[in-house]
Amino acid sequence: MVVQEEVSGDTKIEDNNELQNPEAVPEPVFYNREYLSVTINEIKIILVLKIIKDTQQQHGLRHSDYQRYRGYCSRRIRRLRKVLHVTQGDKRHFKKKDISEAMLKDERFLYIPLMMTERAWSYAMQLRQEANTEPRKKFHLISRLRKAATYSLQLQTLCESSKCDARTKLEAQAYVAWIHGSLHFELQMWKPAMENLKKAQMVYEKLALALPEEEQYIYKSRVEELAPSLRFCAYNIGDESAIDDLLQMRGHGQGDLLANFDTLMVQTTASIRSNV
């Protein structure tokens, strides 16, 4: 009986040592199905293109109902701010609260600038439909796209944080390039429109090549969606060589979208392979 008690005691001590050893306890992985996001070792991962495609199809854009989608974006922003305790006052007293890097303890903070961008963009698309009969709304359309571009840059700034992984950075960069390309397209600034749309297309092409086959479709589809706009820009520029200008932009100047493109792609590919 004495020997049995000693063995039992030794076993308990070993179990306690295992619990106290941090290497013996795996890091938690949280997957948020509603928001299509993952937190691994406190690193935030959000699938920007997947998020916007799913929400657009589920909330009006399947039937080109931009007003319905804009209403959904407004409600979601309000819910997010309430849950995350970053409300901007009440109906009588408005106090602006931007999302900062210090707040990124929860990946849902990234959805606020993303949904604000989508809300402004969807309003612009609604105005484009109405501008066919009311030309004056063209000015309001441009204003909304400028607002969308501003919010998208806020999203990119947050995603460039060390708290986000390489894939999130690439997705944010491609999204920003697409929004800015759409703005320049409406302004008939064909060369900057072409440059931004080509940047977005290139990032989506590379992501499609790096991802598993079941995840490639949405990125390949986006690449195909951008092709007509790029051809139209090239036609208006009258210079086919303008398409190749982006190849010479890599590594030129700080803040360039493509400056750290290769490094991010290597990190993204390595991360995807390690999770397979």
PEHU-V817784 format. One record per residue. N is the residue number from 0. OMEGA is omega in whole degrees, 0 to 359 (* if undefined). NEAR is the number of other ideal C-beta (glycine too) atoms within 10 Angstrom. Layout:
n:omega:near
N:OMEGA:NEAR
N:OMEGA:NEAR
This chain:
n:omega:near
0:181:5
1:180:6
2:180:7
3:179:8
4:180:9
5:179:10
6:179:10
7:179:10
8:179:10
9:180:10
10:180:10
11:180:10
12:180:10
13:179:9
14:179:10
15:179:10
16:179:10
17:180:11
18:181:9
19:181:9
20:184:9
21:181:7
22:181:6
23:181:9
24:181:10
25:178:6
26:180:8
27:176:9
28:181:10
29:178:10
30:182:11
31:185:13
32:182:6
33:187:6
34:179:16
35:182:19
36:182:22
37:171:18
38:179:18
39:182:15
40:178:8
41:176:11
42:184:16
43:177:22
44:174:19
45:182:25
46:190:18
47:184:24
48:178:20
49:181:15
50:185:20
51:179:20
52:180:15
53:182:13
54:179:19
55:181:17
56:183:12
57:188:11
58:167:19
59:188:18
60:173:18
61:178:10
62:179:8
63:179:11
64:184:15
65:180:21
66:178:14
67:180:15
68:178:25
69:177:22
70:177:15
71:180:20
72:180:23
73:180:15
74:181:12
75:176:18
76:180:19
77:179:13
78:181:13
79:181:20
80:180:16
81:181:10
82:184:11
83:176:16
84:175:8
85:177:15
86:184:12
87:179:13
88:179:10
89:183:8
90:183:5
91:185:5
92:180:7
93:177:9
94:186:8
95:177:6
96:176:14
97:178:11
98:181:21
99:180:13
100:181:14
101:182:9
102:190:16
103:173:19
104:180:12
105:183:17
106:181:21
107:176:18
108:180:20
109:182:29
110:181:24
111:176:23
112:178:23
113:180:26
114:176:24
115:175:21
116:181:25
117:179:27
118:180:22
119:180:22
120:181:26
121:176:26
122:178:23
123:180:26
124:175:18
125:179:20
126:177:20
127:177:16
128:183:14
129:182:16
130:178:16
131:180:8
132:180:7
133:185:10
134:182:9
135:182:8
136:177:18
137:180:14
138:178:10
139:177:15
140:180:20
141:179:15
142:180:14
143:178:23
144:175:25
145:178:15
146:178:18
147:179:23
148:179:20
149:180:14
150:180:21
151:177:25
152:175:16
153:177:19
154:181:25
155:179:20
156:179:15
157:182:24
158:177:26
159:178:16
160:177:16
161:180:9
162:179:18
163:183:21
164:185:21
165:181:20
166:178:22
167:178:26
168:181:20
169:180:24
170:179:28
171:180:26
172:179:22
173:180:26
174:178:24
175:180:25
176:179:25
177:180:25
178:180:26
179:176:24
180:178:26
181:178:21
182:181:24
183:177:21
184:179:21
185:178:17
186:182:13
187:173:9
188:196:16
189:183:19
190:177:15
191:177:15
192:180:24
193:180:26
194:182:22
195:179:26
196:178:23
197:175:24
198:180:23
199:181:27
200:182:23
201:179:19
202:180:27
203:177:26
204:182:16
205:178:19
206:179:25
207:180:18
208:184:12
209:187:20
210:174:17
211:186:10
212:183:7
213:180:6
214:187:14
215:191:14
216:186:11
217:180:16
218:176:21
219:178:14
220:179:13
221:178:20
222:179:16
223:179:10
224:183:13
225:186:19
226:181:11
227:179:9
228:179:18
229:178:19
230:180:12
231:177:15
232:180:25
233:179:18
234:181:10
235:177:15
236:181:15
237:182:8
238:182:12
239:182:9
240:180:8
241:180:17
242:184:16
243:182:9
244:183:13
245:181:17
246:180:10
247:184:8
248:186:16
249:176:13
250:181:11
251:173:9
252:178:8
253:178:5
254:178:6
255:184:13
256:185:23
257:186:19
258:180:15
259:185:17
260:183:20
261:180:12
262:180:11
263:179:20
264:178:18
265:180:12
266:180:16
267:180:21
268:180:17
269:180:12
270:180:16
271:181:16
272:181:10
273:181:7
274:180:10
275:*:5
